[in-house]
Amino acid sequence: MKRISCKESQRRQRGVALAFLLWMLAALSLMVAGVVSVSVTDVRATGLQLDQIKAEAAAVGAAHLALRDLRSARSEADFNPRSVFQRQYPLGESEVTVRAIPIGGFLSLNLAPAGLLQLLFEHVGKVAPGAAEALAGEVIAMRGGAVSDEDAESRFPAAVPAPFMVVEDLLRVSGMTRTVYDRVRLALHAQSGGVPGVDPLAAQGGALQALANGDAALVDVVMNRRQEESIMDFAPPSGLSQEFLATAGGGVYCLEIDVQVASERRLRQRIWADMGGRTGAAPWRFTRVFPIEVANPATGTSQ
C-alpha cells in the first residue's frame, strides 16, 4: 500500500480548497447577478407605476379641459357635432392629446344589426365568414335573451340582464374567444344613446374597417377625404356599406387621451363622457373610465 507524504497531502488539500473557493465565488457571482437583475426589474416596474399615476391624473384633468372646450365649440355655427374634436394640453411634465370621438364612430353592442356585427367579426376579428355570421347571431340572441335551455343557466345567470351593460359582456357570448374580443373591443361600445349604424365621419379603426368590408384602400379614401374636404361637406364613398351608415351626432363621446410622460413612455386612457343631463359643478359626466394602458408605439393603440 502506497503511503502519501505529509507534503503531498497538504498539496491535495490546498487543491480541493482552491476548487471549493472558486465554486463559492461562482455561486456568489450568480446570486449577485440575480439580485441586481431583480432590483433593476423592480426599479423599472416602480417607474412604470409612477408614470401611470402621473399620466392618469393628467388624463383626467385634460379630459375636463377638452370637454369644456368641446362644449364651447358645439355652440359655434361652423361646428359639426359628427366630427372628431382634438386638442393638446401641456400639463406639468406631460404633453396630453385628447380626441373626443362621437358615439356614432363605434358599433353599439345593443343596437348594431347582425350584418354589421358580422363584418366586424370577419374583417377585424379575423373570423371565418360562416363563423362570423354565427357569432353575430349569438350576439343578437344574447341581446334579446333568446338562448337555449341547456346553456341558459351556465352562461346567463338570472342576476345579469340579457342586454350588454359593458363591452366585456361580449366574452359571455357563445363562440367568442379572448383573441377575437381583443381585436374588436375598441370598435364597440355599450353606452346608452347610440345608433344602429356607424358614422363614417367619426368611425375609427375597426369600425371603419367593418364599414369598408375590410378594404384597406377604401379606408384610406375615407381618411383622406376627412383631411382634404370640409367637414361640413364630407361625403362618404359609395363603396362603404350604405345600409349601415349613420349620421347622428349626439352628446356622448369617447375620449382617447394620450399622455407623453417625461420617461418618453406614451400612455393612453379612454373615458366615455355624456355632455348632457348633468346638474352640478360640471355640465358633463364620465360614464366609463378605463384603466390607463401603455400605447403601442407602432400603431398608437392600447396594448
RAHUGI-V978253 format. One record per backbone hydrogen bond with DSSP energy under -0.5 kcal/mol. NH is the residue of the N-H (numbers start at 1). CO is the residue of the C=O. Records with the same first field share a line. If there is no record, write none. Layout:
NH->CO ; CO
//
This chain:
9->5
10->6
11->7
12->8
13->9
14->10
15->11
16->12
17->13
18->14
19->15
20->16
21->17
22->18
23->19
24->20
25->21
26->22
27->23
28->24
29->25
30->26
31->27
32->28
33->29
34->30
35->31
36->32
37->33
38->34
39->35
40->36
41->37
42->38
43->39
44->40
45->41
46->42
47->43
48->44
49->45
50->46
51->47
52->48
53->49
54->50
55->51
56->52
57->53
58->54
59->55
60->56
61->57
62->58
63->59
64->60
65->61
66->62
67->63
68->64
69->65
70->66
71->67
72->68
73->69
74->70
75->72
76->73
79->76
81->79
83->80
85->100
87->98
89->96
91->89 ; 94
92->90
94->91
95->260
96->89 ; 94
97->258
98->87
99->256
100->85 ; 98
101->99 ; 254
102->100
103->252
105->102
106->103
107->187
109->107 ; 189
111->108
112->108
117->113
118->114
119->115
120->116
121->117
122->118
123->119
124->120
125->120
127->121
132->128
133->129
134->130
135->131
136->132
137->133
138->134
139->135
140->136
141->137
142->138
143->139
144->140
145->141
146->141
147->145
151->148
152->148
153->149
155->151
156->152
160->157
161->159
169->166
170->167
171->168
172->169
173->170
176->173
181->177
182->178
183->179
184->180
185->181
187->184
188->185
189->107
194->191
198->244
199->104
200->198
202->199
203->199
204->105
207->204
208->204
209->205
210->206
211->207
212->208
213->210
214->209
215->212
216->214
219->215
220->216
221->217
222->218
223->219
224->220
225->221
226->222
227->223
228->224
229->225
233->230
234->231
240->237
241->211
242->240
244->241
245->242
246->198
253->273
254->101
255->253 ; 271
256->99 ; 254
257->255 ; 269
258->97 ; 256
259->257 ; 267
260->95 ; 258
261->259 ; 265
264->261
267->259 ; 265
268->293
269->257
271->255
272->288
273->253
274->285
275->251 ; 273
285->274
287->272 ; 285
288->272
290->270 ; 288
293->268
295->266
296->301
300->296
303->294
//
